[in-house]
């Protein structure tokens, strides 16, 4: 069988130290260590006497104690005390009969018809016995001498043994003083420990401290009951009414409270659930048994004679098993608690043996188990209090986890807001505006997560352009003036894509005034870029902050790439690949859009149809490559004559269309003439050969009653062919109603 490793510094030394303190206390209270009394005790002979029924009472094995039991035949006992008193002198001590306080219903000493010491009761202490009675004291008359015979009679509450001693009054006072100090120490310790842990319970809300408070309360009731002090604080006399049943019930409830605190202290429910379940069932059984004892009282006393010791024995065994499991799990102070529980078991066993008269009674048998209970309570309290650091660490971990969770949530919220802002701002943005928009939003959201004085985003060759964005924007001019000199140095620093942090100092001063961090942008070569962050003071950037910079930068650049790709895709879908002008589909959409706007607003709108003259001959004589070249050159010339509001596209073949928003027919004719003249005067060369190109243009205007563009387009088309029939290289304006139909050939 493998035994767990004994951790000497943490468990062994603590247990040894506590045991040493306990043994030193016992040594200090032992009779052998006490001062020699001024007068020794006198020999006292005890002889049993028959009771009222003629049954002879029983003595203890040593013949010096009178046995009493809860059974009917031994509840009352009588004995004769015989002793010899020396003749009294001036130096003679005052002799007394002393008996430690044993749970009896009554005890009495008398000489028939000569002297009566009076009756004493465990349940009803007299005021003359002091604030904390610890025994039964009978002062003998000072005039007595020679052989004396006294009758001792007693009625039992539970199994007990009366041990009368003939000693001097000084020696009795010495015992009373020691026992009073001992009981006061135990009561004060339990009271202090209970209040301390109760305060800790309200502070920490840990149920273990509340269980320990209940344990201290039950221990205090147990000791007060078996010391005969409970009736002193019982104003209604309930304890006197219950009698022996109250003692037995309190003893069982103490076992219940002890098992509960040990289960809570060792967390046995987690490590050994079967053992914990057994302990719980035992607690329930003992609590029910205590209730039965209180309900039946005297009728249950014969069973309580063996039932209560058996319950204590089983409780100690279960407690030792629980502590053994805790010791193997290295629960703090479990070894020390185990030793103290063994001390309680040994002390309780000694007290029971003395109660049966099987061993001689002493201060140890009377109060040893009480010291062990106090030691056990102190050890458990230290173990529970030591958990406060564990709870504090757990609380700190929970607080850190909560703070980390809140930071992650806020970080994710900022990331989501950045993504939303980029998607909204980049919708419909021009190519040249994409990078400034992306970097501006990136720096704005980045500064919410990473506190900085200034933040700079620099990109070179990214999507074919250079970009510089600064936050706050007020520093743009200053940074723009200096950043160009540092770009090559910064690029070399980030050659390995590794973040850099450097102190920023003033000229002539080595003390850093700020910390500068550099993070490379993940862009494809030959393009490159970086994020430059500056923070006042000497606080460096945490690696987590730089990770946030990389994540947000990666997200922003991804949105930029997607926006450029979408713009390129849209451009590809809208633009004629040969000429760079809008294609037929885009022209149709533009026509529908501009005509609806013109009809709704009542604004003018004109349409031009541009057709290259003799284009078929160019293709047939010079080849299609030359024809394509001519189309591209004419598209450039036409586009150069138009404003930004005008719409220009290839309608099909060698035909182009121009849409002129907000242009009357006269202005449209002028634009058409400019286009015709520019093309006529343009020098177009192909493979070293100069080409002279001309165009015919048809012009039509949107009429107020027209809601669809096809009528204006049809008029412009007919005007175009009218220009061709008139000799080409000219502009023809369509009237409001165009009668001629389009010929079959161009």
matplotlib code that plots the C-alpha trace (Angstrom):
import matplotlib.pyplot as plt

x = [0.0, 1.4, 1.3, 1.1, 4.2, 4.3, 4.9, 6.9, 7.1, 3.4, 1.7, 4.1, 5.7, 2.3, 0.8, 3.9, 3.8, 0.1, 0.6, 3.6, 1.5, -1.2, 1.2, 2.9, -0.5, -1.3, 2.1, 1.5, -1.9, -0.7, -0.7, 3.0, 4.0, 1.9, 3.3, 3.4, 0.3, 0.7, -1.0, -1.3, -4.5, -5.7, -6.6, -10.3, -12.0, -15.1, -17.6, -20.8, -24.1, -27.4, -30.1, -33.7, -34.4, -31.6, -29.3, -25.6, -24.1, -21.0, -17.6, -15.1, -12.2, -9.8, -12.3, -12.1, -15.2, -18.9, -20.5, -23.9, -25.8, -28.9, -30.5, -33.1, -31.1, -28.0, -29.6, -29.3, -26.2, -24.9, -21.5, -19.8, -16.8, -14.4, -11.3, -9.3, -8.7, -5.7, -6.2, -6.6, -3.8, -3.2, -1.2, -3.7, -5.4, -9.1, -10.2, -12.8, -14.5, -13.9, -15.6, -15.1, -18.3, -20.0, -23.4, -25.6, -29.1, -28.2, -25.3, -25.4, -23.0, -24.2, -23.7, -27.0, -28.6, -25.2, -24.2, -25.6, -23.5, -26.5, -27.5, -25.7, -27.1, -25.4, -28.4, -28.9, -25.6, -25.6, -24.4, -21.9, -20.2, -18.8, -19.4, -18.1, -18.6, -16.1, -16.8, -18.8, -17.1, -18.1, -16.3, -15.9, -16.3, -13.0, -13.6, -13.7, -10.9, -10.3, -12.2, -15.1, -17.9, -20.0, -22.8, -22.6, -25.8, -26.3, -28.8, -27.5, -28.4, -26.2, -23.3, -20.9, -18.5, -18.2, -14.6, -14.6, -11.2, -10.2, -7.9, -7.1, -9.1, -6.0, -5.5, -9.2, -8.9, -5.8, -7.8, -10.7, -8.4, -6.9, -10.2, -11.8, -8.9, -9.1, -12.8, -12.7, -9.9, -11.9, -15.1, -13.3, -11.5, -14.6, -16.5, -13.7, -13.3, -17.1, -17.4, -14.4, -15.7, -19.2, -17.7, -15.8, -19.0, -20.7, -17.6, -17.0, -20.4, -18.6, -20.9, -17.9, -17.5, -21.2, -20.8, -17.8, -19.8, -22.4, -19.7, -18.3, -21.8, -22.5, -19.1, -19.7, -23.1, -21.6, -18.9, -21.2, -23.7, -21.1, -19.4, -22.8, -22.7, -25.5, -28.1, -26.4, -27.5, -30.8, -33.3, -36.4, -34.9, -35.2, -32.0, -33.0, -36.3, -34.7, -32.2, -30.0, -31.9, -30.6, -27.0, -27.4, -29.1, -26.4, -23.7, -25.3, -25.8, -22.2, -21.3, -23.6, -22.0, -18.5, -19.2, -20.8, -17.8, -15.4, -17.3, -17.3, -13.7, -12.4, -14.7, -15.3, -18.4, -16.2, -13.4, -15.2, -19.0, -19.8, -18.1, -19.8, -23.2, -22.5, -21.6, -24.8, -27.0, -25.2, -25.9, -29.6, -29.8, -28.1, -30.3, -33.4, -32.1, -31.5, -35.1, -36.3, -34.2, -35.6, -39.2, -38.8, -36.4, -36.3, -37.7, -34.8, -32.1, -31.3, -30.7, -28.6, -26.1, -24.6, -26.1, -24.4, -20.8, -21.5, -22.6, -19.4, -17.3, -18.9, -18.7, -14.9, -14.3, -16.2, -14.4, -11.0, -11.9, -12.9, -9.7, -7.7, -9.1, -8.3, -4.8, -4.2, -5.5, -3.2, -5.9, -4.2, -4.0, -5.8, -3.0, -3.2, -7.0, -6.6, -4.3, -6.7, -9.6, -7.6, -7.0, -10.8, -11.4, -8.7, -9.9, -13.6, -12.6, -10.7, -13.6, -16.0, -13.7, -13.4, -17.2, -17.5, -14.9, -12.6, -9.6, -8.7, -10.0, -7.8, -7.8, -6.9, -9.8, -12.2, -11.0, -8.7, -11.3, -12.3, -8.8, -8.7, -12.0, -10.6, -7.4, -9.5, -11.6, -8.5, -6.9, -10.0, -10.4, -6.8, -7.4, -10.6, -9.0, -6.1, -8.6, -9.3, -6.1, -7.4, -10.8, -9.0, -6.9, -10.1, -11.9, -8.9, -8.9, -12.6, -12.2, -9.3, -11.4, -14.3, -12.1, -10.6, -14.0, -15.2, -12.0, -12.6, -16.3, -15.3, -12.6, -15.1, -17.6, -15.0, -14.0, -17.6, -18.1, -15.0, -16.2, -19.7, -18.1, -15.8, -18.6, -20.8, -18.2, -16.7, -20.0, -19.8, -16.5, -14.1, -10.8, -8.7, -10.9, -10.7, -7.4, -7.9, -11.3, -9.9, -6.9, -8.9, -11.5, -8.7, -6.9, -10.0, -11.2, -7.6, -7.2, -10.2, -8.4, -4.8, -4.3, -1.9, -0.9, -0.6, -1.3, 0.0, -0.8, 1.6, 1.2, 3.5, 2.4, -0.7, -3.3, -1.1, -1.0, 0.6, -1.3, -0.6, -3.3, -2.7, -4.9, -5.5, -5.7, -4.3, -0.8, -0.9, 1.2, 3.9, 4.1, 3.9, 6.9, 9.1, 7.8, 9.4, 12.9, 12.2, 10.5, 13.5, 14.7, 11.3, 11.1, 14.4, 13.3, 10.2, 12.0, 11.3, 7.7, 8.5, 7.0, 9.5, 9.3, 11.7, 12.0, 11.6, 14.0, 14.5, 17.8, 20.5, 18.4, 18.6, 15.4, 12.6, 9.5, 7.5, 7.4, 7.1, 5.8, 6.0, 3.7, 4.1, 1.0, 0.4, 0.4, 2.0, 5.4, 6.5, 3.9, 4.6, 3.1, 3.2, 1.3, 3.3, 2.0, 3.3, 2.5, 3.6, 5.7, 7.7, 4.9, 5.7, 3.0, 1.8, 2.2, -1.6, -2.0, 0.3, -1.8, -4.9, -3.1, -2.3, -5.8, -7.6, -5.1, -5.6, -9.4, -9.2, -6.9, -9.2, -12.0, -9.9, -8.9, -12.5, -13.6, -11.0, -11.9, -15.6, -14.8, -12.7, -15.5, -18.1, -15.9, -15.4, -19.1, -20.0, -17.1, -16.5, -13.2, -12.0, -12.6, -12.9, -16.3, -19.5, -21.0, -24.5, -25.9, -24.6, -25.8, -29.3, -29.3, -28.0, -30.6, -33.4, -32.1, -31.4, -34.8, -36.7, -34.8, -35.4, -39.1, -39.6, -37.6, -38.7, -35.0, -33.6, -31.8, -30.2, -28.8, -26.1, -25.6, -22.0, -21.1, -17.7, -17.9, -16.8, -15.7, -16.5, -14.0, -11.3, -11.9, -11.9, -8.8, -6.6, -7.8, -9.8, -6.7, -6.7, -10.4, -10.0, -7.3, -9.5, -12.3, -10.0, -8.7, -12.1, -13.3, -10.4, -11.2, -15.0, -14.3, -12.0, -14.8, -17.2, -17.7, -17.8, -21.6, -21.9, -22.3, -20.4, -20.5, -20.2, -23.7, -22.5, -20.1, -18.8, -21.6, -21.2, -23.8, -23.5, -26.1, -26.0, -28.0, -29.3, -28.5, -30.9, -30.9, -28.8, -26.1, -26.2, -25.7, -22.6, -21.1, -21.8, -20.0, -17.0, -16.8, -17.1, -14.4, -12.0, -12.3, -11.8, -8.7, -7.3, -4.2, -4.6, -1.7, -1.6, 1.6, 3.2, 0.2, -1.8, -5.6, -8.2, -11.4, -14.8, -18.0, -21.7, -23.7, -27.5, -28.9, -32.2, -33.8, -36.1, -39.6, -41.6, -44.3, -41.8, -41.4, -39.2, -35.9, -36.7, -38.4, -35.5, -33.1, -35.1, -35.1, -31.4, -30.8, -32.9, -31.1, -27.8, -28.8, -30.1, -26.6, -25.1, -27.5, -26.6, -22.9, -21.5, -19.0, -21.8, -24.3, -28.0, -30.6, -33.9, -37.2, -39.9, -41.6, -39.3, -41.1, -38.4, -37.7, -34.3, -32.7, -31.6, -27.8, -25.4]
y = [0.0, 3.3, 6.1, 9.8, 11.8, 13.5, 17.2, 18.0, 21.9, 22.3, 19.6, 17.7, 20.7, 22.3, 19.1, 18.5, 22.1, 21.9, 18.5, 20.0, 22.9, 20.5, 18.3, 21.2, 22.4, 18.9, 18.8, 22.2, 21.0, 17.6, 16.8, 15.8, 19.2, 21.1, 22.5, 20.1, 20.7, 22.0, 19.0, 15.6, 13.8, 11.4, 7.8, 7.2, 3.8, 3.3, 0.5, -0.2, 0.0, -1.6, 0.6, 0.8, -2.4, -4.3, -4.3, -3.7, -0.8, -1.3, 0.2, 0.9, -1.5, 0.5, 0.5, 4.2, 5.3, 4.7, 3.5, 4.9, 4.0, 5.0, 1.6, 1.2, -1.2, 1.1, 4.6, 5.1, 4.1, 4.3, 3.9, 4.4, 6.6, 5.8, 7.8, 9.0, 12.7, 13.8, 15.9, 19.6, 22.0, 25.6, 24.6, 21.8, 22.4, 22.4, 19.0, 18.7, 15.9, 16.7, 15.0, 16.2, 17.4, 14.3, 14.2, 13.1, 14.0, 14.4, 13.6, 13.8, 13.3, 12.9, 11.3, 9.9, 12.2, 14.0, 15.9, 16.6, 18.2, 18.8, 17.8, 18.8, 18.5, 18.6, 20.2, 22.8, 24.3, 26.4, 30.1, 29.1, 26.7, 29.7, 31.1, 27.9, 24.9, 22.1, 19.7, 18.9, 20.3, 19.3, 21.1, 18.9, 20.3, 21.5, 19.8, 16.3, 13.9, 10.2, 7.7, 9.2, 7.4, 9.2, 8.0, 8.9, 8.6, 9.6, 9.3, 9.0, 10.9, 8.8, 6.4, 8.0, 7.3, 9.5, 9.7, 11.1, 12.3, 13.6, 16.5, 19.8, 22.8, 24.4, 21.5, 21.5, 25.2, 24.4, 21.9, 24.3, 27.0, 24.8, 23.4, 26.8, 28.2, 25.3, 25.5, 29.3, 28.9, 26.4, 28.5, 31.7, 29.9, 28.5, 31.8, 33.7, 31.2, 31.1, 34.9, 35.2, 32.7, 34.1, 37.5, 35.8, 34.2, 37.5, 38.9, 36.0, 34.3, 30.9, 28.3, 26.6, 29.4, 29.1, 25.4, 26.0, 28.5, 25.9, 23.4, 25.9, 26.5, 22.8, 22.2, 25.0, 23.5, 20.1, 21.2, 23.5, 20.6, 18.0, 20.5, 21.3, 24.9, 24.9, 25.4, 28.6, 30.2, 28.4, 30.9, 28.7, 25.5, 23.5, 21.7, 20.7, 19.5, 17.3, 15.8, 13.0, 13.1, 16.6, 15.5, 12.6, 14.7, 17.4, 14.7, 13.3, 16.8, 17.6, 14.5, 15.7, 19.2, 17.7, 15.5, 18.4, 20.7, 18.0, 17.3, 21.0, 21.5, 18.5, 18.9, 15.2, 15.3, 16.0, 13.6, 10.7, 10.9, 7.5, 8.3, 11.7, 10.1, 7.7, 10.6, 12.5, 9.5, 9.1, 12.7, 12.3, 9.2, 10.8, 13.9, 11.8, 9.7, 12.9, 13.9, 10.6, 10.8, 14.2, 13.0, 9.8, 11.1, 8.7, 5.8, 6.0, 6.2, 2.5, 2.5, 5.7, 3.9, 2.1, 4.0, 7.3, 5.8, 3.7, 6.9, 8.7, 5.7, 5.5, 9.2, 9.2, 6.3, 8.2, 11.4, 9.7, 8.2, 11.6, 13.1, 10.3, 11.0, 14.7, 13.9, 11.9, 14.9, 17.2, 19.4, 22.1, 21.2, 17.9, 16.0, 18.4, 18.0, 14.2, 14.3, 16.5, 14.2, 11.3, 13.4, 13.9, 10.2, 9.2, 11.9, 10.8, 7.2, 8.1, 10.0, 7.1, 4.6, 6.9, 7.3, 3.5, 3.4, 1.3, 3.7, 6.3, 9.7, 12.8, 16.2, 14.7, 12.2, 15.0, 17.7, 16.1, 15.7, 19.3, 20.4, 18.2, 19.7, 23.2, 22.1, 20.5, 23.7, 25.9, 23.7, 23.7, 27.4, 28.0, 25.7, 27.5, 30.9, 29.8, 29.3, 33.0, 33.4, 30.7, 32.4, 35.7, 34.1, 32.5, 35.9, 37.6, 35.0, 35.5, 39.2, 38.9, 36.5, 38.9, 41.8, 39.7, 38.8, 42.4, 43.4, 40.7, 41.8, 45.4, 44.5, 42.4, 45.3, 47.8, 45.3, 44.9, 48.7, 49.1, 46.4, 48.1, 51.6, 50.4, 48.5, 51.6, 54.1, 52.1, 51.5, 53.5, 55.1, 56.0, 54.2, 57.1, 57.5, 53.9, 54.0, 57.3, 56.1, 52.7, 54.1, 56.9, 54.5, 52.1, 54.7, 56.1, 52.6, 51.6, 54.4, 53.2, 50.0, 51.1, 54.5, 56.7, 60.3, 60.0, 57.3, 57.3, 55.0, 55.0, 52.9, 53.0, 51.5, 49.9, 49.5, 51.8, 54.8, 56.3, 57.2, 59.0, 59.3, 60.8, 60.8, 63.4, 65.1, 68.3, 66.7, 65.9, 68.8, 68.3, 64.5, 64.9, 67.2, 64.7, 61.3, 61.4, 61.5, 58.5, 56.2, 54.3, 53.8, 52.6, 50.2, 48.7, 48.3, 46.4, 44.3, 41.1, 42.0, 42.1, 44.8, 47.4, 49.6, 52.5, 55.3, 58.8, 61.4, 65.1, 66.4, 66.5, 64.6, 60.8, 60.7, 59.2, 61.4, 58.9, 55.3, 54.6, 51.3, 50.2, 47.5, 46.4, 46.3, 42.9, 44.1, 42.3, 43.4, 45.6, 47.6, 48.2, 50.0, 50.5, 51.7, 54.1, 54.6, 57.0, 57.2, 59.9, 58.7, 55.6, 53.0, 50.5, 48.9, 45.5, 42.6, 42.2, 45.8, 45.2, 42.0, 44.2, 46.5, 43.6, 42.2, 45.5, 46.3, 42.9, 43.5, 47.0, 45.9, 43.0, 45.4, 47.7, 44.8, 43.7, 47.3, 47.6, 44.2, 45.1, 48.4, 46.7, 44.1, 46.8, 48.7, 45.5, 44.9, 48.5, 49.5, 48.4, 46.5, 47.9, 51.6, 52.1, 53.8, 52.5, 49.4, 49.0, 47.6, 50.5, 53.0, 51.6, 51.9, 55.4, 56.4, 55.0, 56.8, 60.2, 60.2, 59.5, 62.2, 64.7, 63.8, 64.1, 67.4, 68.9, 69.3, 69.3, 66.3, 65.6, 62.5, 62.3, 59.3, 59.3, 57.0, 56.6, 57.3, 54.6, 52.4, 49.2, 50.2, 50.7, 47.1, 45.7, 47.6, 47.9, 45.1, 44.7, 45.6, 49.0, 49.3, 48.6, 51.2, 53.8, 53.0, 53.5, 56.8, 58.2, 57.2, 59.2, 62.3, 62.2, 61.7, 64.7, 67.0, 66.1, 67.3, 65.1, 65.1, 63.8, 60.1, 58.5, 54.9, 52.5, 51.7, 49.0, 48.4, 51.8, 53.7, 55.7, 57.5, 60.6, 61.6, 65.3, 65.9, 69.5, 70.5, 72.1, 71.2, 74.2, 73.3, 69.7, 70.7, 72.8, 69.9, 67.6, 70.1, 70.2, 66.4, 66.3, 69.0, 67.4, 64.0, 65.6, 67.4, 64.4, 62.7, 58.9, 56.7, 53.0, 51.1, 54.4, 55.2, 58.4, 58.1, 60.7, 59.9, 61.7, 61.1, 61.8, 62.8, 62.8, 65.0, 64.6, 66.3, 64.9, 66.1, 67.1, 64.5, 61.6, 59.2, 56.6, 57.1, 55.0, 57.8, 60.3, 57.6, 56.8, 60.4, 60.7, 57.6, 59.0, 62.3, 60.4, 58.7, 62.0, 63.4, 60.4, 60.9, 64.6, 63.7, 62.6, 64.5, 66.7, 67.1, 66.6, 67.7, 65.8, 67.7, 67.0, 64.6, 62.8, 61.4, 59.7, 56.0, 54.5, 53.2, 49.6, 50.4, 52.9]
z = [0.0, -1.0, 1.6, 0.6, 0.9, 4.3, 3.8, 6.9, 6.5, 5.9, 8.0, 10.2, 12.0, 12.6, 14.1, 16.2, 17.5, 18.5, 20.2, 22.1, 23.3, 24.4, 26.3, 28.0, 29.2, 30.6, 32.2, 33.8, 35.2, 36.3, 40.0, 39.9, 38.7, 41.2, 44.4, 47.3, 49.4, 52.8, 54.2, 52.6, 52.2, 54.8, 54.3, 53.6, 53.6, 51.5, 52.4, 50.4, 52.2, 51.2, 49.6, 50.6, 48.7, 50.4, 47.4, 48.2, 46.3, 44.1, 44.4, 41.7, 41.0, 43.1, 46.0, 46.3, 44.3, 44.6, 41.3, 40.1, 37.0, 35.2, 35.7, 38.4, 40.6, 40.7, 40.5, 44.2, 46.1, 49.7, 51.2, 54.5, 54.8, 57.6, 58.4, 61.3, 62.1, 64.0, 67.1, 66.1, 66.7, 65.8, 62.7, 61.7, 58.4, 58.0, 56.7, 54.0, 52.0, 48.3, 45.3, 41.7, 40.1, 38.7, 37.0, 39.9, 40.8, 44.5, 46.8, 50.6, 53.6, 57.1, 60.5, 61.7, 64.3, 64.7, 61.6, 58.2, 55.4, 53.3, 49.8, 46.7, 43.1, 39.7, 38.2, 40.9, 42.0, 45.1, 45.1, 47.8, 45.3, 43.3, 39.8, 38.1, 40.4, 39.8, 42.7, 45.8, 49.0, 52.5, 55.4, 58.4, 61.9, 63.2, 66.5, 65.1, 65.9, 66.0, 64.0, 62.0, 60.1, 57.5, 55.3, 51.7, 49.6, 46.0, 43.2, 39.6, 36.5, 34.3, 34.8, 37.2, 40.0, 43.1, 44.4, 47.9, 49.2, 52.6, 52.0, 53.4, 52.5, 50.9, 48.6, 47.6, 46.8, 44.7, 42.7, 42.4, 41.1, 38.5, 37.3, 37.2, 35.2, 32.8, 32.2, 31.9, 29.3, 27.3, 27.4, 26.5, 23.6, 22.2, 22.6, 20.9, 18.1, 17.5, 17.3, 15.1, 12.6, 12.7, 11.7, 9.0, 7.8, 7.4, 5.6, 3.2, 3.1, 3.3, 4.9, 6.4, 9.0, 9.9, 10.4, 12.6, 14.7, 15.2, 16.2, 18.8, 20.1, 20.5, 22.1, 24.6, 25.4, 25.8, 28.2, 30.1, 30.5, 31.6, 33.9, 35.5, 34.5, 32.0, 34.7, 35.7, 32.4, 32.2, 33.6, 32.9, 34.3, 31.0, 31.6, 35.1, 33.7, 31.0, 33.5, 32.1, 28.7, 28.2, 28.7, 26.3, 23.7, 23.8, 23.6, 20.4, 18.9, 19.5, 17.4, 14.6, 14.7, 14.7, 11.7, 9.8, 10.3, 9.4, 6.1, 5.3, 6.3, 4.2, 1.2, 1.6, -0.6, -3.6, -2.9, -1.2, -1.8, -0.3, 2.9, 3.0, 2.4, 5.3, 7.6, 6.5, 7.3, 10.7, 11.5, 10.6, 12.8, 15.8, 15.5, 15.5, 18.4, 20.4, 19.8, 21.0, 24.2, 25.0, 24.3, 26.4, 29.1, 32.0, 30.0, 27.6, 30.2, 30.3, 26.6, 26.8, 29.1, 26.1, 23.2, 23.8, 24.1, 21.0, 19.1, 20.2, 19.2, 15.7, 15.3, 16.1, 13.6, 10.9, 11.7, 11.6, 8.2, 6.9, 8.1, 6.7, 3.3, 3.8, 4.9, 1.7, -0.3, 1.6, 3.0, 5.1, 8.8, 8.3, 10.1, 13.1, 13.2, 13.0, 16.1, 18.0, 17.2, 18.6, 21.7, 22.1, 21.7, 24.2, 26.7, 26.3, 26.8, 30.0, 31.3, 30.6, 32.3, 35.3, 35.4, 35.6, 38.3, 36.2, 36.5, 39.1, 38.5, 38.1, 36.6, 33.2, 33.2, 34.3, 31.8, 29.3, 26.6, 27.1, 26.3, 23.3, 22.0, 22.4, 20.6, 17.8, 17.5, 17.4, 14.7, 12.5, 12.9, 11.8, 8.8, 7.8, 8.2, 6.1, 3.3, 3.2, 1.1, -1.2, -1.4, -2.1, -4.8, -6.3, -6.1, -7.7, -10.5, -11.0, -11.1, -13.6, -15.7, -15.5, -16.5, -19.3, -20.5, -20.4, -22.3, -24.9, -25.2, -25.6, -28.1, -30.1, -30.0, -31.3, -34.0, -35.0, -35.1, -37.2, -39.6, -39.8, -40.3, -43.1, -44.9, -44.7, -45.7, -48.5, -50.2, -53.4, -52.6, -55.4, -55.8, -54.6, -51.4, -50.3, -48.4, -46.6, -45.4, -44.3, -42.4, -40.8, -39.4, -38.3, -36.3, -34.7, -33.5, -32.6, -30.2, -28.2, -27.4, -27.3, -25.6, -27.6, -28.0, -31.8, -34.3, -37.9, -40.8, -43.8, -47.0, -50.1, -53.4, -51.8, -54.6, -56.7, -54.4, -51.4, -48.3, -45.0, -42.3, -38.8, -35.7, -34.2, -37.6, -36.1, -36.2, -39.9, -41.1, -38.5, -39.1, -42.9, -42.8, -40.9, -41.9, -45.3, -43.8, -41.6, -44.1, -45.2, -41.6, -40.5, -43.4, -42.5, -38.9, -40.0, -42.6, -40.6, -39.9, -36.2, -34.0, -32.6, -29.6, -29.0, -26.5, -27.8, -26.4, -26.9, -28.3, -25.7, -23.1, -22.6, -20.5, -22.7, -23.0, -25.0, -26.3, -30.0, -31.4, -35.0, -36.5, -40.1, -42.3, -43.9, -47.5, -50.5, -51.8, -53.4, -51.5, -47.8, -44.9, -41.2, -38.1, -35.9, -32.4, -29.8, -26.1, -23.7, -20.7, -20.2, -20.3, -23.0, -25.2, -23.9, -26.3, -26.2, -27.4, -30.4, -31.1, -31.2, -33.6, -35.9, -35.8, -36.5, -39.3, -40.9, -40.7, -42.2, -45.0, -45.8, -46.2, -48.4, -50.6, -50.9, -51.8, -54.5, -55.9, -55.9, -57.5, -60.2, -60.7, -61.0, -63.4, -65.5, -65.6, -66.5, -68.9, -72.5, -72.4, -75.8, -75.4, -71.7, -72.1, -70.6, -72.2, -73.6, -70.4, -68.4, -71.0, -70.8, -67.0, -67.2, -69.7, -67.6, -64.5, -66.1, -67.9, -64.7, -63.0, -65.9, -66.0, -62.2, -61.9, -65.3, -66.2, -69.8, -71.2, -74.5, -76.2, -78.9, -81.3, -82.6, -85.6, -87.3, -91.0, -93.3, -90.5, -92.4, -95.1, -92.4, -91.2, -94.7, -96.0, -92.9, -90.7, -87.5, -85.4, -87.0, -86.5, -82.8, -82.6, -84.2, -81.7, -78.8, -80.1, -80.9, -77.4, -75.9, -78.1, -77.2, -73.5, -73.5, -74.8, -72.0, -68.5, -65.4, -65.4, -68.9, -69.6, -72.5, -73.7, -76.6, -77.9, -80.2, -83.1, -84.2, -82.5, -79.3, -77.2, -75.1, -72.5, -71.6, -68.4, -67.9, -71.5, -73.9, -77.5, -78.5, -75.9, -77.0, -80.7, -79.6, -77.7, -80.8, -83.0, -80.6, -80.7, -84.5, -85.0, -82.5, -84.2, -87.6, -86.5, -84.5, -85.8, -85.6, -86.6, -86.9, -87.9, -89.2, -91.3, -90.7, -90.7, -91.2, -89.3, -89.2, -87.4, -88.0, -84.9, -84.3, -81.5, -79.8, -76.7, -74.0, -74.4, -71.4, -71.9, -72.3, -69.4, -71.2, -73.1, -76.2, -78.0, -77.6, -78.6, -81.7, -82.7, -82.1, -84.2, -87.1, -86.8, -87.1, -90.3, -91.6, -91.1, -93.0, -95.9, -95.9, -96.6, -93.2, -91.0, -89.8, -86.9, -87.3, -84.8, -84.6, -84.6, -82.1, -84.6, -87.0, -90.0, -92.1, -91.3, -90.9, -94.1, -94.4, -94.7, -93.2]

ax = plt.figure().add_subplot(projection="3d")
ax.plot(x, y, z, "-o")
ax.set_aspect("equal")
plt.show()
